[in-house]
Every structure is written in structure tokens, then in C-alpha cells.
Amino acid sequence: MTTTAAVRRQSFARRLYRWAGAVEDGAILRAAFFVMFAGTLSVLYIDYRELTAAETTGLVTPNQPVLPAFDPDSPGVAPGPEVKTDFETLKRPLSIALATGGVLDLTGTIDVGAAERFAAEVAARGEYVKTVALNSPGGSVEDALAIGALIREKGFATSVASGALCASSCPLVLAGGAERHAAAGAAIGVHQIYATVKPGALPVGISAAGDAMSDAQKTTAVITRHLSAMGVDPALWLHALETPPDRLYYLSAEELKALRLVTDGQAAEL
């Protein structure tokens, strides 16, 4: 049995040797190349999956915009007034607190769900509210629109105090006031809207780009209708469309009045 097995192994080895000798060197090189190529693709695929996962994680950030700089590329635009609230406070989810004199203070980022909390506060203590005071870097456009609409429904006034900030989507809330006030030294600015990406939903391809463009146009239409319904000149949003999301277009006192974002000019102090 052992001798027969040895003979068979030797016979197989001779056949393999003859086959190798008959194969052209070019064919061997091509085969080796394809093996190496397949291995490289496998490694790249693994790296791609890891990179995609990392990118998806990186894109999913809390809806907490930071205070961007003014846009130096916009002619005639200067840095906004000094914001006296520290950035860490502005980054926190929107706090809603009833102060004295019928003032409802909204401070911080307009996070997803802020509109529901605001509605609950109005349902519980809305009879005491006269003015909604804003100090926010913006955040969720959908929530800002809902808060602004409820403010108008209830007939509240809105205000931005000296040293306070109302940026990004916050002016959509300011627009909701039946009366709208901004103190001298209030920092009010706009910029382009942007979207965050949910885990496992990293958009790719032409179709995804088309969907993103469609969503942006729909959102712009909703914002334009909101501003018109609130009695604010929709031209306000042109400044937002022209300003990158990492910059701010700060509105001057003259622009605030001309665009009807304020109803009484700027008071000396609030």
C-alpha cells in the first residue's frame, strides 16, 4: 500500500511538472497578477467598509451649531456685535424658562424636539407670556418653524437683547412675533441650511445628490412661505442662501428694518 501511494505521488508530481513546463511564462505571470489583483481588491473593500463606517460616524454630530465667523467675502458686511453669552451655554439644548414680566427666555441650540418642549411650556404657562426672548445660534429648521408659528398663533412678541445672539434658524423664530424687537447690540445673522446624516445612511451617487438638492429646495420654499406669512420680506433668505454654512451674514439695523424682521427699528436697550 505504501509503495503504491508513493508511485502515485511521483506520477502526479511528474504530470504537474510537465503541465507547468507546457504553460507559457506569460500565462503564469497573468495568473499571478490576477491573484494579486483579487487580493488587493479584498483589502481595499475591507478598508472601504471601515472608512465608510468612520465617515458615517463622523457626520452624525449633535445638532449643535457653533458660532461661526462673519462672511468676509460678502461686500459691505462687518463682524456682528459682541455676543456676551459663553459658547458652551449656546451649544446646550434649548432651555425654556419663564422669567419676570411675562418674558419666556429661550437660550441655547434649537435641538430636535425643542418645539414640543416649547409647546408644552406654552400649554402650561402661556397665559403669563407676553414676550419670547431669544438667545440662540439656531439649529433644527423644522423646530424653529414650529416655534415661530406657535408664537404667532398665541400673539406673543419676540425680542433679541443687546449682547444676545439669534443666528441660523433662530431668525425664523424671531419672525413669528406679532411684534419683533431687537436691541442695539443684538447679533442677528443667517447662513445656508445644512443636513446631518444618520448612522448607516451615508448618501452616495447621483441619485443621493439629486435628493439632497430637492430637499434643500423644498425647505427653502417652506421657509419663504413662513417669512411671507409672518410679514417678513422673504428677501431675508437670499442672504442665507449666499452665505456658506460655516459663516454668518450679520444683518445691520437698516436691513432688519427694511426686511421687516423687526417692527419698531432697534431700541436702545432691552
Number of C-alpha atoms within 10 A of each C-alpha: 6 7 8 9 10 11 12 12 12 12 12 12 12 12 12 12 11 11 10 12 10 9 10 9 11 9 10 11 11 11 12 12 12 11 11 12 12 12 12 12 11 12 11 12 12 12 12 12 11 12 12 14 14 11 14 19 15 11 14 16 12 12 18 19 23 16 19 17 13 20 20 14 9 13 7 6 15 14 14 19 17 13 17 12 15 8 13 9 15 23 23 17 20 27 18 19 15 19 13 10 10 16 19 25 19 19 25 27 27 31 23 18 13 23 21 13 15 23 16 12 15 19 10 10 13 17 10 15 19 17 23 26 26 25 29 32 30 32 28 23 22 19 23 24 24 19 24 24 20 18 25 20 12 16 16 22 21 26 26 28 21 21 16 25 30 29 28 28 27 28 26 29 27 32 31 32 28 18 18 22 25 31 20 19 22 29 26 27 25 30 25 21 18 13 13 12 15 13 13 11 9 16 14 8 7 9 10 12 12 11 12 15 12 12 13 16 12 12 15 17 11 13 19 19 14 20 24 13 15 21 17 23 17 18 12 20 20 14 18 21 14 15 21 17 17 15 20 28 27 26 23 18 18 11 14 22 17 15 17 20 29 24 19 13 19 20 13 11 12 15
